[in-house]
């Protein structure tokens, strides 16, 4: 088995799984044992999954999470760069952590780190910035850099950046962890070969690559052995799975469905052009895949979809939604939409609104377009004023609220299975039905965390501190 450094280096054309091997575990544990680590994650579920796996790895090396109001020895920021607001939040998070944890070793990783490595390395208090190719080497890098700092008795930050050009990103770093949650998040794919005009993700995460089905099944089996019952399949463009290994996403979900002990799978997000009838049909007849899909639409205007360089039109999208409902009438369908992209005239937005309104979907995730350096969208005429973006966003959010509540109301009085998760505040237990209805229940009924029980869904209730609707549940 190769050493870690040999796994990282070289110019192989295929992605590789990277693991921290036992040969170096003891050495890393000696260097990291007892360290208090503060984590800050921004952005998507994939980032949270990667941070959770990294935290597990560092805890195995003897570190521990810093407690609230405790000064950390190491701060790790996993960044996002999907919008300029995301960049700003990353900068704020870095500044906040350096103030809260003076003298800590500050490591920055993630999409913003890949795109702006040298710039971030110059920030006050930042010691090390790692690009995408190096994110599987965090424990090793920490051990080496902390040893150097101690040997040199340096008090100031190192301001070091290590990142390769995006075209040279080859490594697939596995991740399967639940963190503080009940559900596990299994990363099956990374990177994207689509170059939508508004998006920086291919520049930040590199080309599409994935783990092997055998390795991913092994991670799911390990999650089951640790008591996991539900796995969310994550990635950047998971329907594009297979570039590294010659396999397909359908092959993957068939294999995962056979893993004993995992009772539920959810597909976090899949491009509509990659959601084939075969995939929908398999999910409908499978043992463990839930009636729950999340589809990025981005616009309900074919004119805007062409400007975005998306790989489908509204007719295809509508067919996918119809097919899901045909085979899974109870399915929850979430949809991503971007408002105010360059070229989105008032007429195009009205086309988009009417199309979305006509769809049998359950919820919208609405994003305001943000101009990103280096994207082709900057060459498209007609920039939408901020006030108009806000007004369009509010209209779609109101449409989402109506659709979301209408979906929930359909199931008042019905009985559905709920996977319970430890609650927050007031001792309420919370969970989701198979078709992704949020449910809360008083703890007096003694429902066990991480158990699946049949529940009769009662009246609508606003979950404490939540903007999304919630149903009360009672045992039958």
N, C-alpha and C positions, 0 to 999 in steps of 0.2 A: 504493500500500500504506500502511495506516495506521501511525502511530507507535505504539509500545508503550503509552504512557499512554492513548491513545484506545481501544486494544483492551481495556484493563482497565475503563475507565469506562463508564457508561451503563447502561440498564435493559433491554437486549434480553432476550427470553424464552428464547432458545436459547443453548446452550453454544457457546463459541468456542475454537478452537485458538489458543494463544498462543505466539509465537516471538520470540526475540531477533533483531532484524533487523540486517543488515550496517551500517546507518547508524550505529548506536551501538557496534558491536563494537570499533572502534579506540579509542574513548574509554574504554570499559570495560577494555580490555586495558591501556591506559596506567595506569589506577588500580589494577588488580589484578595486574599483571605482577610476578612474583617473590614474591608473598605465599605463605606457608606455611599450608595449611588443614587442620585436623583435623575429621574427620567422625565422628559417632556416630549410628547408626540403631537404633531400637527398633521392635518390632512385626512387621508382616506383610511378605510378599514385595513387595507394592505399594510400601511405604515404601522397601524396599531398592532397588527399581527406580528410584524417583524420586530417591533420593540418588545413585545411580550416574549417572543422566543429568545431575544438577546438577554432580556432580564433573567429568564430561566437559566441560560448558559452561564451568566456571571454569578448567579446564586450557587450553581454547581461548583464554581471555582472559589467559593467561600465568601463572596461579597454579599451584601444585603441591601435592600431598599432603604434609603434615608427616611426616617420618620418625619412627620410634620413638625416644623419649627426646629429641626435638627440640621446642623451644617454638614453638607455632604463633602466627601473627599473627591468624588467624580460626578460630573454632570454630563448627561448624554441627551442631545437634542436631535430628534429625528424629524426632518423638515419636509415641507411641502412647497410647491412652486406653481400650483395650478392657476393662480391669479396673482395680480400685484398685491392684493390684500393679504394673500397667503404669505408672500415674501415679507411684507411688513410685520405680520404676526410672528414670523420666524425671528426677525431681527429683535422684536420686542421680547420674545421668550429668551433669547440669548442674553440680552442686557439684564433682564430680570434675574436670571439664574446666577449671573456673575456677581450681581449685587447681593443676592440672598446667600450665596455660598462663596465668600471671599477666600481666595487661595485654592479653590477646587480646580482639579484638572478638567477642562471643558472640551468635550468632543462633539463635533457637529457632523451629521450624516444626512442622507436622504436626497430628495430631488433638488432642493435649493442648493445643497452642498455640491452636487454634481455640476450644476450650472454656474455657480459663482464661488468656486472653491477658494481662489486666491483672495477675492474680496472679503469673504467671511473670515479667512485666516488672519486678516488684519484687524478684526474687531478686538476691542479691549477685552482681555481675559480669555480669549479663545486659544487653546493649545493645539488642537489637531482637527483638521477637516478631512473626512474620508469620502471619496466618490463611490459610485455604485459598485465598481469592481472590487473595492476593498471592504465593503460593509460586512462580509463574512469573517473579517480578520480583527474585529474590534477587541476581543479578549487578548489576542497576541499583541496588537499595537499598544493597548493599555499597559500590558506587562513591560514591554520594552521601553515605552516613553516614561512611565513612572519610575522605572529603574534608573534611567538616564537623569531624570530630574533630581532624584535622591542623591545620585552619585555626584552631580555637579552642584548640589545645594542651591539650585536656582529658585528664586522666588517669583520671577516674572513668567508670564505665559510664553509658550514656545512658538506660537503663530506659524504652525506647519500645515501645509496642504498636500494631500496625496490623492490624485485623481488622474485617470487616463481619459483620453478623448472618447466621446460617446461611441464612436465606431469601433473602439477596441474593447468595449464591455462584452464579456463572454460568459461570465460565471453566473450560475443560478444558485442563489443562497436559499436553502430550504427553510420553512417556518411552519410550525404547527404548535399552537399554544392557546390556552384559554385566558391567561393572565388572571384577573380578578373576576372573570365571568364564568358562567356555566358552559356556554357554547365554545367549542374549539374553532379556530380559524386556520384552515389548511391552505397555504400558498402553493398553487400548482403551476403558476406561469408568471413570467415577469417580462417587461418591455413591450413594445408595440411596433408593428410594421406599417401601421396606418399613419399617414401624415395629414391629418385634418388641419385645415388652414388656421384654426384658432388655438391649437394645442401644442404645449411644450413637452408633453410626456415622452414622446420618442427621443427628444433631445436629452431628457433628464435620465431616462431609464434604459435607453438603448433598444436594440432589436429584440424581437420576440424570442424567448427561450423558456425552457421548462424542465422540470424534473422528470424522471422516468416513472411510468405507471407503477413499476415494482417498488420504487422508493417511496412513492406517495401512499400506496397501499400499506406499506410498513409503518409509515407515520400514523395513518388512520388506525391501524391495529394497536399501536402504542397508546393512542388517545383512548381507545376502547379499554385497554388494560388498566388505564388510570381512572376509569369510571366515566369517561365522556360518553354522552348519549347523542349529542348533536354536533355536526361539523358544518361550518360555512366554507364553501369553496371560494377562494379569493385569487386574485391576480389582476393584471392590468388589462389584458384582453384574452380572457380565459377560453373563449371559443376558438381562438387561434392556436390552442394547445397542440403540440406535436412537432413543431419545427426542429427541435433538438433531437428528437428520438424516433421520428417516423411513425408516431402513434396518433390517435385522434382523441378529441374530447369525448366522443361517444364511447370509445374504448375505455377511457378513464372512468366515466361514471358507471359503466357496467361493472368494472372491477371493484370500485368503491362500494357499490350496492351489495356486494357479497361479503363485506367485512362484518363479522359477527360482533354484536355489542353496540354498534352504532345504529341508533334507531331513526335518526333524522339527518338528512342532508339538505342544505339550501345552496343554490347557485347565486353568488352575490350580485353579479351583473354579467350580461352576455349580449354582444352585439346582435341586433335583429337579423342581419344577413347571415350570421353564423349559427343562429338558433334554428337548426333544421327540423323538418317534420319528424325525422327519426329521433332526434333528441327529445322533442316534446312528447312523442309517443312513448319513448322509454320511461321518461319521468312519470307519465300518467299510469303506467303499468308496473312501476318498480316497487320494490319492497319498502324503500326508505326515503326516496326523494319527495320532498314536500310540494304541495300545490302552491308554489310561490316563485315568481319570477321578477327580475328587475331588468328593464330594458332601457338603454340610452336612446331616446328619440332625438333630442337636442333641438329639433324644430319640426313643426307640423306643416311647414311650407316647402314644397319641392324646390322652389327657386332658391331658398336659403340653404337647403340640404346640398344643392349643387355648389353653391358658394363655399360651403364648409368642406367640400370633397368627402361627404359621407358616402357609404357603400350601399345605400338602399334608398328607396323612395317611400312616400307615405302609403302607397298601395301595398307594398311588401310588409310594412310595419302593421297595417291593419289586418292583413292576412295572418300574421303571427299571433296577434291578439285574439282573433277569431278562432284560430286553431287551438290555442290554449283553452279557451272557454268551451270549445266543443268537446275536448277530452277531459278537462278538469273544470267543471262549472263553478266550483267553489274557490278557484285560484285567486290569490292576491297578486296583482300586477302593479309594481311600482315603475315609474318612468322618470328619466332625467330630461330636463328641458333647459336650454340656455336662451335668455332673452337679451335683446339689444346688440346682437352681433353686427359687425359691419355689413352693410347691405340689407339689413332687415328694415325695409320700409314699413310704414304704417299698414299698407295693404297686405304685405307679406305676413306681418304679425297677426292681422285679423284672420288670414287664411289659416295660420298656425293655430290660433285660439279655437276656431270652429272645428278644425280637425281633432284637436285634443278633446274638446268637449264631446265629440261624437264617439270617442273610444270608450269601451267598457273596461276602464282601468280603475285602480283603487287609490292611488296617491301619486302626486308629482313631487319631485325634488327640483326646485327652481334655482337656477344660478344666473347671475347677471354677468354678461360678457365683460371680460377684462383683457385689455390689449397687452400682448406679451411680446417682448423683443425677439426678433428672429423668426416670427411666424408670418406665413404668407397672407394672413388676413389683413395685415397692415396695408396691403396693396389694393384692397377692396374699397371702392368709394362709398360714401354715405355712412358717416359715423353717427350713431344714435346718441342724442344728448342724455346726460345722466338722469335728469328728471323724467324723461320718457322711459328710460330703462326701469326706473323705480315704479312708475305707474303700471307698466306692463307686468313687472314682477308681482306686484300686489294683486293684479287681476288673476294671474295664474295661481297664486297662493290661495286666493279665495275659492277658485275652481277646485283646487286640490282639497281644500277643507270640506267642501260639499261632497265630493266624490268619496273621500275617506270616511266621513261620517255615514254616508249612505251605505257603503260597504259594510260597516260595522252593524248598522241597524238591521240589515238583512238577517243577521245571525242572533239577534236577541231572542232568547227562548230556545235556541238550538244547543245541542251538546257537542263539544269538541274536545279533543285531547290537548292538554296544556303541559308544557315543560316548565316547571317552576324554577325560578332563580332567586337568590337571596335578595331581599328587598332593600329599599333605601327609605329611611325616614318613617316614623310612625309605625314601624314594625310590619309594614305591608309586604306580603309576598307578591311577586310579579312574575309573569311569564308570557309565552306566546302560544297560541293554538297552532295546529299544523298549517293553517292558511294565514298565519301571521297577524292574528288579532291580538292586540295587547290586552292582558287580563290582570286584574289585581284582586287580592283576596286577603281578608283579615287572618292573622296568624293563629287565631283561636282554633281553627280547624286542623291545626297540626299537620300541614302539608310539608313534606320533606323537600329540602333544596335538591335540585337535580333529579326530581321524580316526575314522571308523566302520569297524569290522572285525568279521567273524564270529568268535564266541568260543564254545568249548565250556565250559559251566558245570560246575564241579567241586564239591567239598565245601563245606559251610558254614564260614565263617571270620568271626570278629569283627573288624571293621575297627578299626584302631588309634585309640583315643580316641573311638570311636563307640558309641552304645547300640544302634543299629539293626543287624540282621543284614546279612551280606555274603557273596557267593559268590566263590570263587576262579575265575579264568578262564584258559583256555589257548587259544592259537591253533590253528585246525585247518589 
